[in-house]
Amino acid sequence: MAQQPAARQLIVIAREGRRTLNIATRDQRELLYLDELAEAFQLAVREDTLARGLTVTYKNRTIILTPDQALASVSGRLVSLSGAPIRDGRRWLMPFDFVSRALSLIYDIKLDLRPASRLIVVGDLRVPAIGIRGEQAGPMARVSLEISPRVSQSITQVPGQILVHFEADLLDVATPTFVVPGLVTGIRTTDQTTLAIDLGPRFRQYRTSMGGDAATLKTTIEILSDETTEPAGPATPAPEAAPEPLATPSTALRTVVIDPGHGGSEDGARGQAGSLEKEITLNVARRLKAALESQLGVRVLLTRDADQMMPLDQRAAIANNNKADVFISLHANSSQQRSVRGAEVFYLSVEGYGDEARRTAESAGHVLPTFGGGTRDIQVILWEMAQSRYIEESAALATMIEEELRTRVDVSQRPVQQAPFRVLVGANMPAVLVEMGFVSNPDEEQRLTSAAHQNLIVQALVNGIVRFRTYLEARRASTAGSAGPPRTPTGAPRP
């Protein structure tokens, strides 16, 4: 953790370690000693007493300063500072923004000055700034996190704590004093990359939601007590003392099977930069498994958790044998036209492709045209199989996932489609195939391999599954209570 230093020091954090710089105060201004900056950043400082100037050099690049002037000439470019250099006996004092406005322009490594945190981050270290706000809302507590820049996170529960782990090198965070009697006893960091919410004896379960934009991730954790009377929603209950799997509060959705497409000798689609579909799908599947387990408390199985080949029928068999409630197969698409882009969600049928595709599917061939040009190899099977009884629910799941995807990533012009994918045919539960994007598109290939973009896909899938769970509960309640028609897919609320 990037602990907040004493008020009179600034911490420099680099890959090689950390050091402190002393802070001086003059006329209510905070200043840094130039000789300490020179030692920390390998600068040469020369004072010209006749010209009353200072020259700061780094690898033949120079900064020229003049006392009593809030200006600096940086390699011939004039930049303004918040204040002029000040002589302090035999030493010189510089304003904080000398680092960001002048030194960073000649230094060959990125310098990120954070005055409020008393930090200088050197290089490509991932040190997200995390703002924390806690509030009590009746019988529950709410902890809101704002993380900038975005980094991946995972939320888990251990006895007495909710842990938020960030994929970072350090955290730039000041933990507030936040206590809700019997429910939350405090918020603290447990190591350099993990935030802990300490729980009291009234804690029952928690639920999370995420939002934000490309630069900032916003996470809300609602901590529910025994007195909470509102529906728990996507909640994770407290674990038992024994290390048993978490029980889910909903009988409609207990087990989810995630199928990372391809594997082993089957690379799947390959991008221009060499990205492989089988690697992208496995990375997203692992992230999705962790997110579903931590946010919903459901049991999640992967059809493969390594680079191994898995027959198509065996993938569905894993879901059937484990009585899964949902089956999601993850893929990355490809097209001969590099401009084609966007995520797509499929459920079983050939209706969406028209008569030509139906004839192709019903023939001995195994090639199906994709929207935007190109083809995709598939295997087909007759409709009178296991998945046929779940077509309506699969369509609802596909619609909800697509609606969540389009709020976070690009989707194609036909984002929900039907096709006779063999991997879906034998699934004896609602099942969809998600093409997360076109790896044949160079820009989309780069995004699909990034952790930030994969997390956007994961959260869209999580939210889609949450909505589908609500839809299933309402559908089954309606079927049990009356002979009237169940709710349509568009009736499922967003979480």
Secondary structure as UniProt FT lines:
FT   TURN            7..8
FT   STRAND          9..14
FT   TURN            15..16
FT   STRAND          17..26
FT   TURN            27..28
FT   STRAND          29..33
FT   HELIX           34..41
FT   STRAND          44..48
FT   TURN            49..52
FT   STRAND          53..58
FT   TURN            59..60
FT   STRAND          61..65
FT   TURN            67..68
FT   STRAND          71..74
FT   TURN            75..76
FT   STRAND          77..80
FT   STRAND          86..88
FT   TURN            89..90
FT   STRAND          91..95
FT   TURN            96..97
FT   HELIX           99..103
FT   HELIX           104..106
FT   STRAND          111..114
FT   HELIX           115..117
FT   STRAND          119..122
FT   STRAND          129..137
FT   TURN            138..139
FT   STRAND          140..148
FT   STRAND          153..158
FT   TURN            159..160
FT   STRAND          161..166
FT   STRAND          172..173
FT   TURN            181..183
FT   STRAND          184..191
FT   TURN            192..193
FT   STRAND          194..199
FT   TURN            201..202
FT   STRAND          203..212
FT   STRAND          217..225
FT   TURN            226..227
FT   STRAND          235..237
FT   STRAND          255..260
FT   TURN            264..265
FT   TURN            272..273
FT   HELIX           277..296
FT   STRAND          299..302
FT   HELIX           312..321
FT   TURN            322..323
FT   STRAND          326..333
FT   TURN            338..339
FT   STRAND          343..348
FT   HELIX           351..353
FT   HELIX           354..362
FT   STRAND          367..369
FT   TURN            371..372
FT   STRAND          375..377
FT   HELIX           386..390
FT   HELIX           391..406
FT   TURN            407..408
FT   STRAND          411..419
FT   HELIX           422..425
FT   STRAND          431..438
FT   TURN            439..440
FT   HELIX           442..448
FT   HELIX           451..481
FT   HELIX           489..491
//
